Amino acid sequence: MDQLGPEQGAKLLNEFHGGNVSKGKGPSKEGLQARGQWASKTEFLLAVAGQIIGLGNVWRFPYLCYKNGGGVFFVPYLLFLVLCGIPLFLLETSLGQYTSLGGVSAWRTICPLFGGLGYASQVMILHGCVYYIVILAWALFYLAYSFQEQLPWSHCNNTWNTEACVLFENQTANGSSLPENATSPVMEFWEREVLRLSSSLDELGPVNWRLALCLAAVWLVCYFCVWKGVKSTGKVVYLTATFPYVMLFVLLVRGATLPGAAQGIIYYLKPNHTRLADPQVWMDAGTQIFFSYGICLGSLTALGSYNKYNNDCHKDCFLLCLLNSGTSFLAGFAIFSVLGFMAQEQGVDIAEVAQSGPGLAFIAYPRAVAMMPLPQLWAVCFFLMIIMLGLDTQFVSLEALMTSVTDLYPQLIRQGQRRELLLLLVCLVCFLIGLVMVTPGGLYVFQIYDHFSCSGASLLLLSIFQSLAIGWVYGPERFSANIRDMIGYRPLPVFKLCWKYLTPAVCTGTFVFSLVCWSPLSLGKGLVAPGWATTLGWILTFSSISLLPIWAIYALATTPGTLAQRFHHLCSPARDSSLALHHLPTNKSALGFSPALPLTDTPKEPITD
């Protein structure tokens, strides 16, 4: 297949950034609202940090370590980080910055045949918005109970407690034996009061109206964080991206001083090599990298599109990736120190101390909080931290979705209050679908959504096709030259190697490995997902990845010329796409709104190696 040389390719897309454009601060003559830009680099860094540093760090990473044998999880995690996470993180942020477009339009611009990547990522964002916010509803429920005189998960005198409820510290002090099937008050609060958990997925039950109210409240907050676009998002992240670090540090210090904490940390760091033969460990590691880094969801491309053209996205990439994985590592210390304490307290092995599931953070962390002086104060701070961690990920994902849709149909959406109305519709639909997850069987539905919709197969396949689009169709040399044009120097040569060979190879190997050794999803408490639930899960997976071939077939069918000419046209950067390049000047006239502008308005000098 004929391809333009890297310098010619760079020149082609660079022409899109030429010409005089208005600053786009207000509406144009046509009434279009300005696309917007980050007010400062700090806003961009905090917004991306808020997106990638969230519940995936304090909830999902420790829970996957716990599930997969502790320290052995670091081996596949670090491999995926170096070979897939960082290269794809740079690819997506620089793609958005270079084209000044959201996820859908950016891919249709540089490689029209792979435009389905953008559509698939937006469907995955929608799936994520439906289930991710349920965690925030749980946290808000806990927050409401944190104002009581005595924290309800610190004693067994509540109406929902059973005879099996035991305060383990009292039993240990008295030297008495534990009753059969003994359980802690924190476990009973989680399962019997918050979730009102049913015994199987077949028993969904009625909607828990208190959790439904919490879900509605969180959606309302999300709506008002995003409704004014990047202007409001850029300001909110100053609080939501920084406060959680203060609380995480406090919990880390408290956890490390508990008796038995050392055993928990040893379990966390000591690898169990036999677990490396389990394909699920590798699948979970890859999924965690993509989930935590927001890769393949289109959000990084959308956030990068609001950058100034000459922003050093290469340096930002390393800084944000280090911050993200470092946060996960520290959160693991906080969780496992508490698990070590709980294991010593209950006289059981660490691997058996709690159910390894989405609720792990709602069991271990509240237990630690209940043992602090002024537990109500720390409980309020902790659950505010959980809410803020999840909120910025949620509203930045919503912002990414709105950016992509608005860039596709600017004439339709960027007028009057249409953007706000569309956002309201999206929030309302996601809320109504999410109600099924606040039923007694909702936790099982949540796990199916988590396992199939935005995880595993769908993320791996999207990452493979992203790498193929840049590494084999658009060209890693050309993309590297594009980045050089923005930041003044080429990215490390290893990135070209990853985009072309290593990233697709590792992801393909993991995907095939997982298919060969596939087993039904475990829902905890000895339950396995029934056949109909697994089928529903695969439908969720195919609802996003099927858009890749559907778009490719549609593009080939509607492009004029012979089959070879169609392929050649669709594998070259779009020159005159009114959809993907609507904001790029074709003459010297000013536009109604501005793409990401260079730091200076003077033409850039050509850069030579």
C-alpha positions as CSV (number, residue, x, y, z in Angstrom):
1,M,0.0,0.0,0.0
2,D,1.4,3.4,-1.0
3,Q,2.0,5.8,1.8
4,L,3.2,9.3,2.0
5,G,6.7,9.8,3.5
6,P,6.9,11.0,7.1
7,E,7.8,14.6,6.2
8,Q,5.1,14.7,3.5
9,G,2.5,13.3,5.9
10,A,3.6,15.9,8.5
11,K,3.3,18.7,6.0
12,L,-0.2,17.5,5.0
13,L,-1.7,17.7,8.5
14,N,0.4,20.7,9.4
15,E,-1.3,22.6,6.6
16,F,-4.5,22.2,8.6
17,H,-3.1,24.3,11.3
18,G,-2.1,27.1,9.0
19,G,-4.1,30.3,8.2
20,N,-5.5,32.9,10.5
21,V,-8.1,31.8,12.9
22,S,-10.1,33.8,15.5
23,K,-9.4,33.1,19.1
24,G,-13.0,31.8,19.4
25,K,-13.7,33.4,22.8
26,G,-17.4,34.0,21.9
27,P,-20.0,33.0,19.4
28,S,-19.3,33.4,15.7
29,K,-21.5,35.2,13.2
30,E,-23.2,31.9,12.6
31,G,-24.0,31.7,16.4
32,L,-21.6,28.8,17.1
33,Q,-20.2,28.7,20.6
34,A,-16.4,28.7,21.0
35,R,-14.8,25.2,21.2
36,G,-12.7,26.3,24.2
37,Q,-9.2,25.7,25.4
38,W,-7.6,25.0,28.8
39,A,-6.9,28.2,30.6
40,S,-3.5,26.9,31.7
41,K,-1.3,23.8,31.5
42,T,-2.2,23.1,35.1
43,E,-5.8,22.6,34.2
44,F,-4.9,20.1,31.5
45,L,-2.6,18.1,33.9
46,L,-5.2,18.1,36.7
47,A,-8.0,17.1,34.3
48,V,-6.0,14.2,32.9
49,A,-4.8,13.3,36.5
50,G,-8.4,13.4,37.6
51,Q,-9.5,11.1,34.7
52,I,-6.8,8.5,35.1
53,I,-6.3,8.6,38.9
54,G,-9.5,7.5,40.4
55,L,-11.2,4.5,41.9
56,G,-9.2,2.3,39.6
57,N,-6.2,3.1,41.8
58,V,-7.7,2.9,45.3
59,W,-10.3,0.2,44.6
60,R,-9.5,-1.8,41.4
61,F,-5.7,-2.2,41.7
62,P,-5.7,-3.5,45.3
63,Y,-8.7,-5.7,44.6
64,L,-6.9,-7.3,41.5
65,C,-3.7,-7.7,43.5
66,Y,-5.7,-9.5,46.3
67,K,-7.6,-11.6,43.7
68,N,-4.5,-12.6,41.8
69,G,-2.1,-13.6,44.6
70,G,-0.5,-10.4,45.7
71,G,2.9,-9.3,44.4
72,V,2.9,-11.6,41.4
73,F,0.4,-9.2,39.8
74,F,3.2,-6.6,39.5
75,V,5.0,-8.7,36.8
76,P,2.3,-8.6,34.1
77,Y,1.2,-5.1,35.3
78,L,4.7,-3.6,34.7
79,L,5.0,-5.4,31.4
80,F,1.7,-4.0,30.1
81,L,2.6,-0.5,31.5
82,V,5.9,-0.3,29.5
83,L,4.8,-2.0,26.3
84,C,1.2,-0.8,26.1
85,G,0.2,1.8,28.7
86,I,2.8,4.5,28.1
87,P,3.0,4.2,24.3
88,L,-0.8,4.3,23.8
89,F,-1.2,7.1,26.4
90,L,1.2,9.2,24.3
91,L,-0.5,8.2,21.1
92,E,-3.9,9.3,22.2
93,T,-3.0,12.6,23.9
94,S,-0.8,13.7,21.0
95,L,-3.4,12.7,18.5
96,G,-6.0,15.0,20.2
97,Q,-3.5,17.8,20.5
98,Y,-2.4,17.5,16.9
99,T,-5.8,17.4,15.3
100,S,-7.6,19.6,17.9
101,L,-10.5,17.1,17.6
102,G,-12.4,14.7,19.9
103,G,-12.0,10.9,19.7
104,V,-14.3,10.2,16.7
105,S,-13.3,13.1,14.4
106,A,-9.5,12.6,15.2
107,W,-9.5,9.0,13.9
108,R,-11.6,9.9,10.9
109,T,-9.1,12.6,10.1
110,I,-5.8,10.8,10.2
111,C,-7.0,7.3,9.1
112,P,-10.6,7.3,7.8
113,L,-10.8,3.5,7.5
114,F,-10.3,3.2,11.3
115,G,-13.0,5.8,12.1
116,G,-14.8,3.0,13.9
117,L,-12.2,3.3,16.7
118,G,-13.7,6.6,17.7
119,Y,-17.3,5.4,17.7
120,A,-16.4,2.2,19.6
121,S,-14.6,4.3,22.3
122,Q,-17.7,6.5,22.7
123,V,-19.9,3.5,23.2
124,M,-17.5,2.2,25.9
125,I,-17.6,5.6,27.6
126,L,-21.4,5.3,27.7
127,H,-21.2,1.8,29.2
128,G,-18.6,3.1,31.8
129,C,-20.9,6.1,32.7
130,V,-23.7,3.7,33.5
131,Y,-21.9,1.4,35.9
132,Y,-18.9,3.4,37.2
133,I,-21.1,6.0,38.9
134,V,-22.8,3.3,41.0
135,I,-19.7,3.1,43.1
136,L,-20.2,6.8,43.9
137,A,-23.7,6.1,45.0
138,W,-22.4,3.5,47.4
139,A,-19.9,6.0,48.7
140,L,-22.6,8.7,49.2
141,F,-24.7,6.1,51.1
142,Y,-21.7,5.5,53.4
143,L,-21.2,9.3,53.7
144,A,-24.7,9.8,54.9
145,Y,-24.3,7.2,57.7
146,S,-20.9,8.7,58.7
147,F,-22.6,11.5,60.7
148,Q,-24.1,9.2,63.3
149,E,-22.9,9.3,66.9
150,Q,-21.4,5.8,66.5
151,L,-20.4,4.5,63.0
152,P,-22.9,1.8,62.2
153,W,-20.2,-0.5,60.8
154,S,-18.2,-0.4,64.1
155,H,-20.7,-2.4,66.2
156,C,-23.3,-5.2,66.0
157,N,-26.3,-3.4,67.6
158,N,-28.0,-2.4,64.4
159,T,-31.4,-3.8,63.1
160,W,-29.7,-5.4,60.1
161,N,-27.1,-7.3,62.2
162,T,-27.4,-11.1,62.6
163,E,-26.3,-13.4,65.5
164,A,-23.2,-14.3,63.5
165,C,-22.0,-10.6,63.8
166,V,-18.9,-10.5,65.9
167,L,-16.6,-7.7,67.1
168,F,-13.4,-9.6,66.6
169,E,-11.3,-7.4,68.8
170,N,-13.6,-8.3,71.8
171,Q,-13.5,-12.0,71.0
172,T,-9.7,-11.9,70.8
173,A,-9.3,-10.0,74.1
174,N,-11.6,-12.4,75.9
175,G,-9.9,-15.4,74.4
176,S,-13.3,-16.9,73.5
177,S,-13.9,-19.0,70.4
178,L,-15.6,-17.6,67.4
179,P,-19.1,-18.7,66.4
180,E,-19.5,-20.7,63.1
181,N,-19.8,-18.4,60.0
182,A,-18.7,-15.4,62.1
183,T,-18.8,-12.2,60.2
184,S,-17.8,-8.6,61.0
185,P,-20.1,-5.6,61.4
186,V,-18.4,-3.9,58.4
187,M,-19.2,-6.9,56.2
188,E,-22.8,-7.0,57.4
189,F,-23.3,-3.3,56.9
190,W,-22.0,-3.6,53.3
191,E,-24.0,-6.7,52.3
192,R,-27.2,-6.4,54.4
193,E,-27.7,-2.6,54.7
194,V,-26.1,-1.0,51.7
195,L,-26.6,-3.6,49.0
196,R,-29.3,-5.8,50.7
197,L,-27.5,-8.5,48.6
198,S,-29.6,-11.3,47.2
199,S,-28.3,-14.9,47.1
200,S,-28.0,-15.1,43.3
201,L,-28.2,-13.1,40.0
202,D,-31.6,-14.6,39.3
203,E,-33.1,-12.6,42.3
204,L,-32.7,-9.0,41.2
205,G,-35.5,-7.7,43.5
206,P,-36.9,-4.2,43.7
207,V,-34.9,-1.0,43.4
208,N,-33.4,0.2,46.7
209,W,-34.9,3.6,46.8
210,R,-32.2,5.1,49.1
211,L,-29.4,4.0,46.8
212,A,-31.4,5.3,43.8
213,L,-31.6,8.7,45.5
214,C,-27.8,8.6,46.0
215,L,-27.4,7.7,42.4
216,A,-29.6,10.6,41.3
217,A,-27.7,13.0,43.5
218,V,-24.4,12.0,42.0
219,W,-25.7,12.3,38.5
220,L,-27.0,15.8,39.3
221,V,-23.5,16.9,40.5
222,C,-21.9,15.4,37.4
223,Y,-24.3,17.3,35.1
224,F,-23.4,20.7,36.6
225,C,-19.7,19.9,36.5
226,V,-19.8,19.4,32.7
227,W,-22.7,21.5,31.5
228,K,-20.5,24.5,30.6
229,G,-17.9,22.4,28.9
230,V,-14.1,22.7,29.4
231,K,-14.6,26.0,31.3
232,S,-16.3,24.4,34.2
233,T,-14.4,21.1,34.0
234,G,-11.1,22.9,34.2
235,K,-12.0,24.7,37.4
236,V,-13.6,21.7,39.3
237,V,-10.5,19.5,38.9
238,Y,-8.5,21.8,41.1
239,L,-10.4,20.4,44.1
240,T,-11.3,16.9,42.9
241,A,-7.8,15.9,41.8
242,T,-5.8,17.1,44.8
243,F,-7.9,16.4,47.9
244,P,-7.8,12.6,47.6
245,Y,-4.0,12.6,48.0
246,V,-4.3,14.1,51.5
247,M,-6.7,11.4,52.6
248,L,-4.8,8.6,51.0
249,F,-1.6,9.7,52.9
250,V,-3.6,9.7,56.2
251,L,-5.0,6.2,55.6
252,L,-1.6,5.0,54.6
253,V,0.0,6.2,57.8
254,R,-2.9,4.8,59.9
255,G,-2.8,1.4,58.2
256,A,0.9,1.0,58.6
257,T,0.7,1.5,62.4
258,L,-1.9,-1.2,62.9
259,P,-0.9,-4.6,64.4
260,G,-0.6,-7.2,61.7
261,A,0.0,-4.6,59.0
262,A,3.5,-6.1,58.2
263,Q,1.9,-9.4,57.3
264,G,-0.5,-7.7,54.9
265,I,2.3,-5.7,53.2
266,I,4.4,-8.9,52.9
267,Y,1.5,-10.6,51.1
268,Y,1.2,-7.5,48.9
269,L,4.8,-7.6,47.9
270,K,5.7,-11.3,47.9
271,P,4.9,-12.9,44.5
272,N,3.3,-16.3,44.1
273,H,5.0,-17.4,40.9
274,T,2.5,-20.2,40.2
275,R,-0.2,-17.6,39.5
276,L,1.7,-16.4,36.4
277,A,0.4,-19.5,34.5
278,D,-3.2,-18.3,35.0
279,P,-4.4,-16.3,31.9
280,Q,-6.8,-14.3,34.0
281,V,-3.9,-12.7,35.9
282,W,-2.5,-11.4,32.6
283,M,-6.0,-10.4,31.4
284,D,-6.6,-8.5,34.6
285,A,-3.2,-6.7,34.4
286,G,-3.8,-5.5,30.9
287,T,-7.3,-4.5,31.7
288,Q,-6.1,-2.6,34.8
289,I,-3.6,-0.6,32.7
290,F,-6.2,0.3,30.1
291,F,-8.9,1.0,32.7
292,S,-6.7,3.1,35.0
293,Y,-5.0,5.1,32.2
294,G,-8.3,5.7,30.4
295,I,-6.8,4.2,27.2
296,C,-9.1,3.4,24.2
297,L,-11.9,5.4,25.7
298,G,-11.4,8.5,23.7
299,S,-11.1,10.7,26.8
300,L,-7.4,11.3,26.5
301,T,-7.8,12.4,22.9
302,A,-10.6,14.8,23.8
303,L,-8.6,16.3,26.7
304,G,-5.5,16.7,24.6
305,S,-7.6,18.4,21.9
306,Y,-8.0,21.4,24.2
307,N,-4.2,21.9,24.6
308,K,-2.2,24.6,22.9
309,Y,-0.5,23.2,19.8
310,N,3.1,23.4,21.1
311,N,2.4,21.8,24.5
312,D,5.0,19.2,25.5
313,C,2.7,16.2,25.5
314,H,5.7,13.8,25.5
315,K,6.9,15.1,28.9
316,D,3.4,15.2,30.2
317,C,2.9,11.6,29.3
318,F,5.8,10.4,31.5
319,L,4.8,12.6,34.4
320,L,1.2,11.5,34.4
321,C,2.0,7.8,34.0
322,L,4.4,7.9,36.9
323,L,1.9,9.7,39.0
324,N,-0.8,7.2,38.2
325,S,1.1,4.0,38.8
326,G,2.7,5.5,41.9
327,T,-0.8,6.2,43.3
328,S,-1.9,2.7,42.7
329,F,1.2,1.3,44.4
330,L,0.6,3.5,47.5
331,A,-3.1,2.7,47.7
332,G,-2.1,-1.0,47.7
333,F,0.0,-0.4,50.9
334,A,-3.0,1.3,52.5
335,I,-5.4,-1.5,51.7
336,F,-3.1,-4.5,52.5
337,S,-1.9,-3.1,55.8
338,V,-5.6,-3.0,56.9
339,L,-6.2,-6.5,55.4
340,G,-3.2,-7.8,57.4
341,F,-4.6,-6.3,60.6
342,M,-8.1,-7.8,59.9
343,A,-6.5,-11.3,59.2
344,Q,-4.6,-11.2,62.5
345,E,-7.8,-10.0,64.3
346,Q,-9.9,-12.8,62.9
347,G,-7.2,-15.5,63.0
348,V,-7.5,-16.4,59.3
349,D,-5.2,-16.2,56.3
350,I,-5.0,-12.9,54.5
351,A,-6.4,-14.6,51.3
352,E,-9.6,-15.4,53.1
353,V,-10.2,-12.2,55.2
354,A,-12.6,-10.6,52.8
355,Q,-14.4,-11.3,49.6
356,S,-12.2,-10.2,46.7
357,G,-14.7,-8.1,44.8
358,P,-15.7,-4.5,44.0
359,G,-16.6,-4.0,47.6
360,L,-13.1,-4.6,49.0
361,A,-12.5,-0.8,49.4
362,F,-15.8,-0.5,51.2
363,I,-14.8,-3.2,53.7
364,A,-11.0,-2.6,54.3
365,Y,-11.0,1.2,54.3
366,P,-14.1,1.8,56.6
367,R,-12.6,-0.8,59.0
368,A,-9.4,1.4,59.3
369,V,-11.4,4.6,59.6
370,A,-13.5,3.1,62.5
371,M,-10.3,2.6,64.5
372,M,-9.1,6.2,64.2
373,P,-9.7,8.9,66.9
374,L,-12.7,11.0,65.8
375,P,-13.9,8.2,63.4
376,Q,-16.9,10.3,62.1
377,L,-14.6,13.0,60.9
378,W,-12.3,10.6,59.1
379,A,-15.2,8.7,57.7
380,V,-16.6,11.9,56.2
381,C,-13.2,12.8,54.7
382,F,-12.6,9.3,53.3
383,F,-16.0,9.0,51.6
384,L,-15.6,12.5,50.2
385,M,-12.3,11.3,48.8
386,I,-13.9,8.3,47.1
387,I,-16.7,10.6,45.7
388,M,-14.1,13.1,44.4
389,L,-11.9,10.4,42.9
390,G,-14.8,8.9,41.0
391,L,-16.5,12.2,40.2
392,D,-13.6,13.7,38.1
393,T,-13.2,10.4,36.2
394,Q,-17.0,10.4,35.5
395,F,-17.4,14.0,34.4
396,V,-14.2,14.0,32.4
397,S,-15.5,10.9,30.6
398,L,-18.8,12.8,30.0
399,E,-16.8,15.8,28.7
400,A,-14.9,13.5,26.3
401,L,-18.2,12.1,25.0
402,M,-19.7,15.6,24.6
403,T,-16.6,16.8,22.8
404,S,-16.7,14.0,20.3
405,V,-20.4,14.4,19.5
406,T,-20.1,18.2,19.3
407,D,-17.1,18.0,16.9
408,L,-19.1,15.7,14.7
409,Y,-22.1,18.0,14.6
410,P,-21.0,21.5,15.5
411,Q,-23.7,23.3,13.5
412,L,-26.4,21.3,15.2
413,I,-25.1,21.3,18.8
414,R,-23.0,24.4,19.4
415,Q,-26.0,26.8,19.3
416,G,-28.1,28.1,22.2
417,Q,-28.6,25.6,25.0
418,R,-28.5,22.5,22.8
419,R,-25.3,21.1,24.3
420,E,-26.8,21.3,27.8
421,L,-30.0,19.6,26.7
422,L,-28.1,16.8,25.0
423,L,-26.0,16.3,28.1
424,L,-29.2,16.2,30.2
425,L,-30.6,13.5,28.0
426,V,-27.4,11.4,28.2
427,C,-27.3,11.7,32.0
428,L,-31.0,10.8,32.3
429,V,-30.7,7.7,30.1
430,C,-27.6,6.4,31.9
431,F,-29.3,7.0,35.3
432,L,-32.4,4.9,34.3
433,I,-30.2,2.0,33.0
434,G,-28.1,2.2,36.2
435,L,-31.2,1.7,38.4
436,V,-30.8,-2.1,37.8
437,M,-27.5,-1.9,39.7
438,V,-29.1,-0.6,42.9
439,T,-31.3,-3.6,43.3
440,P,-30.5,-6.5,45.7
441,G,-28.9,-8.4,42.7
442,G,-27.4,-5.2,41.4
443,L,-23.8,-6.1,42.5
444,Y,-23.8,-9.1,40.2
445,V,-25.0,-7.0,37.3
446,F,-22.3,-4.5,38.2
447,Q,-19.6,-7.2,38.0
448,I,-20.9,-8.3,34.6
449,Y,-20.8,-4.7,33.3
450,D,-17.3,-4.3,34.8
451,H,-16.0,-7.5,33.3
452,F,-17.4,-7.3,29.8
453,S,-18.3,-3.7,28.8
454,C,-15.1,-1.6,29.5
455,S,-12.6,-4.4,30.3
456,G,-10.9,-7.4,28.9
457,A,-11.6,-8.3,25.3
458,S,-13.0,-4.9,24.2
459,L,-10.1,-2.9,25.5
460,L,-7.5,-5.3,24.2
461,L,-9.1,-5.4,20.7
462,L,-9.3,-1.6,20.5
463,S,-5.7,-1.2,21.6
464,I,-4.6,-3.7,18.9
465,F,-6.4,-1.7,16.2
466,Q,-5.2,1.6,17.4
467,S,-1.6,0.3,17.1
468,L,-2.3,-1.1,13.7
469,A,-3.8,2.2,12.5
470,I,-0.8,4.2,13.6
471,G,2.0,1.6,13.2
472,W,1.0,0.1,9.9
473,V,-1.4,2.4,8.0
474,Y,-0.6,6.0,9.1
475,G,3.0,5.2,9.8
476,P,5.0,5.5,13.0
477,E,7.7,7.7,11.3
478,R,5.0,10.1,10.1
479,F,3.3,10.2,13.5
480,S,6.6,10.8,15.2
481,A,7.3,13.7,12.8
482,N,3.9,15.1,13.7
483,I,4.8,15.1,17.4
484,R,8.2,16.6,16.7
485,D,6.4,19.5,14.9
486,M,4.4,20.2,18.0
487,I,7.0,19.8,20.8
488,G,10.3,20.5,18.9
489,Y,11.9,17.1,19.3
490,R,11.1,13.5,18.4
491,P,9.7,11.1,21.0
492,L,11.9,8.2,22.1
493,P,12.5,5.7,19.2
494,V,11.1,2.9,21.4
495,F,7.6,4.4,20.9
496,K,7.8,3.7,17.2
497,L,8.8,0.1,17.9
498,C,5.9,-0.3,20.4
499,W,3.3,1.2,18.1
500,K,4.3,-1.1,15.2
501,Y,5.3,-4.4,16.9
502,L,5.3,-4.7,20.6
503,T,1.9,-3.2,21.7
504,P,-0.1,-5.2,19.1
505,A,1.9,-8.4,19.8
506,V,1.4,-8.3,23.6
507,C,-2.3,-7.4,23.4
508,T,-2.9,-10.1,20.7
509,G,-1.1,-12.7,22.8
510,T,-3.0,-11.9,25.9
511,F,-6.3,-11.9,24.0
512,V,-5.7,-15.3,22.4
513,F,-4.4,-16.7,25.7
514,S,-7.6,-15.6,27.5
515,L,-9.8,-17.1,24.8
516,V,-8.0,-20.5,25.0
517,C,-8.2,-20.6,28.8
518,W,-11.7,-19.0,29.1
519,S,-13.8,-19.8,32.1
520,P,-17.2,-18.3,33.3
521,L,-17.0,-15.1,35.5
522,S,-16.9,-15.7,39.2
523,L,-19.3,-13.4,41.1
524,G,-18.0,-14.2,44.6
525,K,-19.5,-16.3,47.4
526,G,-19.1,-19.4,45.2
527,L,-21.4,-18.0,42.5
528,V,-20.6,-18.3,38.8
529,A,-22.3,-16.2,36.2
530,P,-25.1,-18.2,34.5
531,G,-25.1,-18.7,30.7
532,W,-27.7,-15.9,30.0
533,A,-25.6,-13.4,32.0
534,T,-22.4,-14.4,30.1
535,T,-24.3,-14.0,26.8
536,L,-25.5,-10.5,27.9
537,G,-21.9,-9.7,28.8
538,W,-20.6,-10.6,25.3
539,I,-23.4,-8.5,23.8
540,L,-22.1,-5.6,25.8
541,T,-18.5,-6.3,24.4
542,F,-19.7,-6.6,20.8
543,S,-21.8,-3.5,21.1
544,S,-18.6,-1.5,21.0
545,I,-16.1,-3.5,19.0
546,S,-18.5,-4.4,16.2
547,L,-18.5,-0.7,15.2
548,L,-14.9,-1.2,13.8
549,P,-15.9,-3.6,11.0
550,I,-19.3,-1.9,10.5
551,W,-17.7,1.5,10.0
552,A,-15.0,0.1,7.7
553,I,-17.6,-1.7,5.5
554,Y,-19.7,1.5,5.4
555,A,-16.7,3.7,4.5
556,L,-15.6,1.3,1.7
557,A,-19.2,1.1,0.3
558,T,-19.7,4.8,0.2
559,T,-16.3,5.8,-1.2
560,P,-16.1,6.2,-5.0
561,G,-13.5,4.4,-7.1
562,T,-12.1,0.9,-7.5
563,L,-11.5,-1.3,-4.4
564,A,-7.8,-0.5,-4.5
565,Q,-8.5,3.3,-4.8
566,R,-11.0,3.1,-2.0
567,F,-8.5,1.5,0.3
568,H,-5.8,4.0,-0.7
569,H,-8.1,6.9,-0.1
570,L,-9.3,5.6,3.3
571,C,-5.8,4.8,4.5
572,S,-4.6,8.4,3.8
573,P,-5.3,11.4,6.1
574,A,-8.5,13.1,5.2
575,R,-7.9,16.2,3.1
576,D,-11.3,17.8,2.9
577,S,-13.6,16.0,5.3
578,S,-16.3,18.4,6.3
579,L,-17.1,16.2,9.3
580,A,-13.7,15.5,10.7
581,L,-12.0,18.7,9.7
582,H,-14.8,21.2,10.0
583,H,-12.7,23.5,12.2
584,L,-9.6,23.7,10.0
585,P,-9.2,26.7,7.6
586,T,-9.3,26.2,3.9
587,N,-8.7,29.9,3.1
588,K,-7.6,33.0,4.9
589,S,-11.0,33.7,6.4
590,A,-11.5,33.6,10.1
591,L,-13.4,30.7,11.7
592,G,-16.2,30.8,14.2
593,F,-14.1,29.0,16.8
594,S,-10.5,28.0,17.2
595,P,-8.6,24.7,17.3
596,A,-5.7,24.3,19.6
597,L,-3.5,27.3,18.6
598,P,0.3,27.4,18.6
599,L,1.8,29.2,21.6
600,T,2.7,32.0,19.3
601,D,0.8,33.3,16.3
602,T,3.9,33.5,14.2
603,P,4.7,30.7,11.7
604,K,6.9,28.0,13.2
605,E,10.3,27.6,11.8
606,P,10.9,24.2,10.2
607,I,12.7,21.8,12.6
608,T,15.6,19.7,11.3
609,D,17.0,16.7,12.9
